[in-house]
Amino acid sequence: MEVLTYQNTLAYAQQLDAEDPLAKYRNEFHYPQINGKDVIYFTGNSLGLQPKCTQRFVDDVMKDWRELAVEGHFYAEKPWWDYHERLAEGLGKVVGARPEEISVMNTLTVNLHLLMVSFYRPTQKRFKILCEEKAFPSDQYMLQSQVRFHGFAPNDAIIEVKKREGEHFWRTEDVLKAIEEAGDELALVLIGGVNYYNGQIFDMKEITKAGKSVGAFVGWDLAHAVGNIELNLHDWNADFAAWCSYKYMNSGPGNASGIFVHERHLGKKDIPRFEGWWGTKKETRFLMQPEFDAIETADAWQLSNPPILSVAPYLASLELFDEVGMTALIEKQKKIVSYLEFVLHEIDKEVESTFEIITPKDRGCQLSVFLHGEGRALFDYLMKNGVITDWREPNVIRLAPAPFYCSFTDMYTFGQILKQGILEK
Ligand SMILES: *Cc1c(COP(=O)(O)O)cnc(C)c1O
């Protein structure tokens, strides 16, 4: 409804900023500079900006290492041997899970493989995996290699749910139907909760329910969902999930990934799993016993002692998430994305090119837009003029105005630069 009152003017955008309770968090981040100015940053869905507090968390680890060396494992201000445990509660809030269902380790693709060791256990009868068509390439490679590892052919074993002819999004009913059709041949449902390309949110609650009802395991790749949309992994009853932390969660390039394993799979002795010493109980770990004594939390999936310098920035960022909370972030996100959509429609009227937003209404913080009649030169123009976006050939632009650090004025200014870039062509 708000759209009716939106205006594509600087004064109006500034007014929205003045009313924005999150506006002050802009100062908590570092911005790349172009032409001596902070950039307008639309690629928080790829690599989030660096929070200013991150430096301190990393410096603390460097200092403890410098001054305490090995003693830092137990006597650092935040001892390293259980450093990762400090993330479980905050992350649990972000993904809708109990702290014991969370662990932080490795990186995303590695973790999905490790979780598939536990949750993709194909038999001759039940061996199929259902995913979305054109999943993120790493996920496709992962699924194909897992299937081959178990002696099946990807063409037989992988069911890709397609979009309908002429549509840019997946329909929930088509996913549910594919699950039902696969029935007792279906071993696993594994989908990206928010699609990286069109920004669509899948109905994780309904899809999880459908997958469970045919007896499959259900897992979610939350790379584009975590820190972006509301998640209730525990209540949705998902078996597992994993995500990277460097997109909306601002933890820094390639940094540690998070996993979720539902409570009902915890504390089991007979679950197939690749194991290492960091998955054993802390109390007995240093007795160096030959028997694996699993921690009764998702930490049982940890293999190695965690990379503290990678986990520290994640903890720093989580403090900001904890302070603001997902509810407030999502509230701003809805508003800023719909304002951006409005601005795009307004500019569309003023230029000859046509914009086609391919992101459906079930969306988080991303609009994917076809700029018909435009090309790579426009992307270069935007970049030169201080707007960092993500361009996919031939002419799709992905815009993710992360609510933590993007302003309504950014949306207005971007619209003006976009218009200028098209007119000057
Ligand atoms: C970003 C992304 C990845 C990245 O995987 P890494 O293992 O962290 O390199 C994987 N899957 C999806 C869906 C992504 O969006």
The ligand as a MOL file (V3000), in Angstrom:
LIG
                    3D

  0  0  0     0  0            999 V3000
M  V30 BEGIN CTAB
M  V30 COUNTS 15 15 0 0 0
M  V30 BEGIN ATOM
M  V30 1 C 27.4130 -18.8200 -2.5880 0
M  V30 2 C 26.8980 -20.1910 -2.7340 0
M  V30 3 C 27.7300 -21.3010 -2.5530 0
M  V30 4 C 29.2040 -21.1020 -2.2730 0
M  V30 5 O 29.8070 -22.2540 -1.8330 0
M  V30 6 P 31.2100 -22.2220 -1.0870 0
M  V30 7 O 31.4100 -23.6340 -0.7290 0
M  V30 8 O 31.0930 -21.2960 0.0830 0
M  V30 9 O 32.2360 -21.7130 -2.0560 0
M  V30 10 C 27.1660 -22.5600 -2.6360 0
M  V30 11 N 25.8600 -22.7270 -2.8980 0
M  V30 12 C 25.0230 -21.6750 -3.0940 0
M  V30 13 C 23.5800 -21.9010 -3.3580 0
M  V30 14 C 25.5270 -20.3800 -3.0190 0
M  V30 15 O 24.7320 -19.3450 -3.2420 0
M  V30 END ATOM
M  V30 BEGIN BOND
M  V30 1 1 1 2
M  V30 2 1 2 3
M  V30 3 2 2 14
M  V30 4 1 3 4
M  V30 5 2 3 10
M  V30 6 1 4 5
M  V30 7 1 5 6
M  V30 8 2 6 7
M  V30 9 1 6 8
M  V30 10 1 6 9
M  V30 11 1 10 11
M  V30 12 2 11 12
M  V30 13 1 12 13
M  V30 14 1 12 14
M  V30 15 1 14 15
M  V30 END BOND
M  V30 END CTAB
M  END
